[in-house]
Amino acid sequence: MKPDRIDFGVFMSPMHPVGEDLTLLYERDLELAELLDRLGYREYWLGEHHSMGWNTIGAPELLIAAAAQRTSRLTLATGVATLPYHHPFMVASRALHLDHLTRGRFVLGVGAGSIPVDARTLGVEMSDIRSMMGESLDAVVRLINSEERVTKKTSWFTLNDARMQLAPYRDPIEIVAASVGSPNSMRLAGRYGTSVVSFGAPRPGHPPVDLRKQWAYAEESAAEHGNTMDRRRWRITLPVYVGETRRQAIEDVRAGYDRWTQEYWRDVRGLDISVDGVPDDRLLDRSIDLGGVLVGSVEDVVAGIRHLQEVTGGFGTLLVYAQDWADWDKTKRSYERLARYVAPHFTGSTRRLTESIEWFKENRHTFGQLTP
């Protein structure tokens, strides 16, 4: 079923340029949670990374617990808990605790991990992370949302008659598998009946991800295992910045985007970000043209989201991939513009107001001469 509305949230990987005080960065990440809660965003996701400097959150569950005390409506999610790095019983235990601490406002986002340094530090082979992800996800789903005792032995964890002694606050807890580009996570989501979050923005220098094809992988797997995928539970994340005008928006983010591509992806990650015929200082313009980032005026971003709906076949939630491309005050204004002026096109919050105006215009002849 194609969703008839889109909800909005924010995905904090995080990606913070090195140089700012770490304690104050954490405070700003929590301040963002308060802002999103006040503006009516639906979700806030916090990621898990352990190396490469820009990735500053290693324990998203702790920030979620802190954010829960500062918010009242916002759903909080791990974006994502890296399953190959944790015993599945501990993942399930933390999820259940956060489900209670948030009063049911918690979503467990899970993934395989993509940073080689993290894997090497923990003695995990990158060639094994996909199989480890599947083994762990099977256990986590059963531990969290099943009454059965779980016995499972793999090469890296053992469960003996395992059953969580905490019942969920919200039953069931939503579990979401993250997909960067390979079909693996989409097929696992179909197999185990989880939701999906897809990364819609390609890495610099890479072609766009075929999101429609990614969804097809999930549907095929779901059909094979007797499950049904629901597009309303499909989240897509990509960078979004809403400026006063298209020109101003691009001017606001260009320096930050260039720093992100050149200092992080090229200098730290060691990836080739070059595109034939495109100077490095014009990669932002190419990304905008390809729809890998949505940067522009309210009208530009509305059109970009409409296009994303068309090319994917429909999805339920757009998660803004949080970036420090503009300064903090301008970034906050972008979040506010999105909530006030972009979101109503997709949530329907102003639909009846518009219908009221149109109805009156069509029928005002029946009211005679109106005096001012």
N, C-alpha and C positions, 0 to 999 in steps of 0.2 A: 504493500500500500504506500503510495507516494504521500509524504507528509504535506499537510496544507498550511503549516506554519513552521517557522524556525525559531528556536530559542538561542540565547547567546551566553557565552561564558568566556573565560580566559584560561589559557594554558601557559603556565610559568615553568619553562624547562628546567632551570632558569638559564638565561644567557646574559650575564652581566660583565661588561668589560672590566679588566683588572685595573685597579687604581683607586677605587672607592672603598672607604672603610667597611669591612665585612659586617660588623654589628649593625651599622646604619643601613646596610643593604637588607638585612633580615627585617629590620624595622619597616623599611619601605615596602617590602613584600607583604608584610602584615597590614600596613596602611592601605595597600591596594585591595586587600580583602574587604576592609571596611568600606572603601569607596564603591566597590562592586556591589556589596550588600545594599548600600544606600541607593544606588542607581538602578537596582532591580535586575542585575545580571543573574542568570540561573546557576552558574557553576564556576568554580575556581580550582584549577588543577595545579599541583606542585610536584615537580619531578625529583628523580634520584640520580645523582652523578657524584663521582668521587675523585675526579682528576681533571686536568687541563685548565685549571684556573678560572675560566669563565663560568664553569658549572659549580655553583656554590652551595647547593643543597644536597646533603648526603643522607638526611633523615627527614623525608617529607612528612612522615607521620607526626613528628614533633611540632612542625610548623602548623600542621592541620589542627592539632590539639589547641595550639595557641590561638589560631584564627577562629576556632569554634567559640572561644570566649569573647571574641570581639564582634561576632556576627550573629544574626538571628534567622535569616532566611536562606542564605547562600549555601548551596550544596558544595561540599569540599571533597576533593578526589586526589588520590595519588596519581601522579602523571609522569612516570609510572613507577610502581614497585617492581624492581628487577628480579624476577623469580629465580634465575639461576644463582643468585647471590645469597639466597635466604632459604632456610628450612621451611617447607610449606606450612608446617604447624605454627611457626612463629608469624608467618604472613597472615594466616587465618586468625590467630589470636589478636594481633594488632588491629586487624580489620574490625573484629567484633567489639573491641574496646572503643575504637573510634566511632563505631555505629552508635554506641550508647552515649559517648561524650558529646556527640553532635545531635543527639535525639533524632537519629535517622537521616541526617543530612550528609552521610558519607557514601562515596562510591569507590570501589577498589579497582583502580586502573593497574593493569599488569603488562609487562613486556619482557623481552628477551635480553635487552641490553645491546648497545652498539658502540661503546667506547672501548677499544682494545686495552688501554692502560688499566681500566677498572677490572676487566676480566683477568689480566695477567697478575695484578696485585692479589687477587683472591684465588689464583691457581686454576682458573677456568679457561679452557680452550675455546677460542671463538668458534671453532668448528663444531663444538658440542652444544652451544647455547640454544639452538632451535630444538634439539631433542630434549634438553633439560627443561626448556620452557613448557613443552607439551606434557612431560611427566609431572611437573609441579602443578600446572594448571588443572590437570585431572584431579590431583589430591586436594587442591585449594577449593575447587568448586564443591567437591563432596564434603569437605570439612565444614565449610561455611553454611551451605544451604541444604544439608541433608541430615537426617537423624541417624543414619547408619554409622557403625564403627568402621574405620578405614585401616586396612592392613595393606601395606605396599612397600616393596623393597626395590630400590634402584641402585645404580653404581655410586650415588652420592647422597641419598637419604633413605631412612627407614621409618615406617610408621607401623606400630603394633597396636591393634585394637584402639586406634585413636578416635576420640570424639570430643568435641569442644564442650566444656562444661558451661560456657556462656551461651544462652540463646540470643539470637539477634534482636535488636530493638525494632528494626524494620525487617520484615520477612517477606521476600528474600532480599538480601543485600545485592545490589547490582554490581556485577563484575564486568569489566571492560578490557578487551584485549587491544593492545596498540599495534598498528601496522605502519611501517615506514615505507615499504615498497615491495617487499617480497610477498608471495601468496601465503607464506607459512601461518602468520597470525590470523589471517582471514579464514583460512581453513580450520584452524583450531577453534575460532569463534563459532563457526558453523557446527563443528563437531560437539562442542560443549554447551552450545546455546547461550553464549555470552554476547554482550554488546561489543561494538567496535569503535575505536577512535583512529582515524586515518590522518597521516601527515600529508597535507595537500601541497606544501611548498617543497619543490626540489632543492637539493643542495646546490650552491652556486656552481654554474658550469654544467649542470645536469639537466636533461629534458624533464618536462612535467610528468608527474605520476598519472597513470591511467586509472583514475578512481573508479570509473564505471566497471572496468575489468576486475579491479580489486573486489568490488562488491559481488561480482559474479562468482568469484572464488568462494566467498562465504556462503552464498546461496546454494551453490553446487554441493558443498560439504554438508550444509544443513540438511538438504534433501536426502543425502546419502545416509545420514544418521538420525533421521526422523525428527528434525528440528525445523523451525521456521525463523528466518531472519526478518527483523522489523526495521525498516528504514527510519522510523521515528527514534530508534535507539542508536542510530549511526551519527557519530560526531566527526566533524572534519576540522582540523586546525591549520591555520595559515596566518601570516602576519597581516594585520589590518591597521591602517592609520588614517583617520578622518581629519582633514584640515578645512580651513575656511574656503579655500579654493584648491584646485588641482595643483596649480603652480606653487602655492604656499606649502601644501602638504609635501610635495617632492623636495622643496627647499629645506623643510624642517628635518627630513629624515636622511638626506643624501649622505652627509658626512658620517652619520652613525651606521648606515647600511654599508658604506665603503669600509669602515673600520671592521665591521662584523665579517665581511667577506674576505678582506685582505689579512687582517691580524689573526682572526680565529681560524677560518677555514683554510687559508693558504699558509700562513706562517706557523700556526700551532698544529693544525691537523695535517698539514703537508699535502693538501689536495690541490689539484690543478683546477683553478676556477675560471680559466680562460675560455672564451667562446670566439670561434673564428669570426673575424670581421667586427667584433664588438670590443671597444676599449674597456679596460677594467673600470674606469670611472663612469661608464654608461651601462654597467650590468644592472643597476636598479631599473633603468628605463626598460630594458629587455624583460626583466622579471614582471614589471607592471603589464607590459604588452601581452605576456604569456599567461597572465592571471595567477602567477605563483605568489604574488603579494598584491594586496588591495590597498593602494595608496592614492588618495585623491580627495575630491569634495564629497559631500553627502551623496550627490547624484551619481558620482563615479562609483562609489562603494556599493550603493544600491544596485547599480547595473552589474557590477562585478559579482555580487552575490546571486543575482538572477541568472547570470551566465553559469555560475557554479552549480546552481540547481539543475540547469538544463544538461550540462555535460555529465553530471553524476547520476541523473535520474531521480534526484531528491534525497534529502537527508534531514535529520531532526535538530541538530545543534551545530552552530558555528562557534568554534573556540578561537578567540584571538590569540595567536602565538606571540606571547609577550616579548617585546624587544626594547632595548634602551637606545633606539635609533634617534629619538628626539629627547630634549631635556624633560625632566620630570613634570614640570608644570604644563608643558605642551602635550605630553603624553596623557596626563589626566584629562585635559580638555578633549583629546581625541576619544577617550573612553566615554566622556559625557555626550559628545556629539553622536556617537554611535547609539548610545542608549536613548537619547532624546529624539533623534531625527532619522536614523537608519532603521533601528529595530522595529518601529511601528509599521514599516512596510511589510514586515514578515511575521510579526506577532499579532497583527490585527487590532492593536490597542486603540487606534484612532478610526477604525472602520465605521463604527456607528455614528461618530461625529460627522464624517464625510457624507454618509448616507442621509443624515438629518438635514444637512445643507442642501443636498441634491433634491431631496423630497420637497423641501420648501420651495426651492427655485422652480420646480416643475408644477407646483400647486399654488403658488402665491396669488394667481389670478382669482382664486376662490375666496381670498381674504379681503378683496376690495382694496381701497386706497389706504395704505398704512401711514399714519402720521408719525413724524420723527419724535 
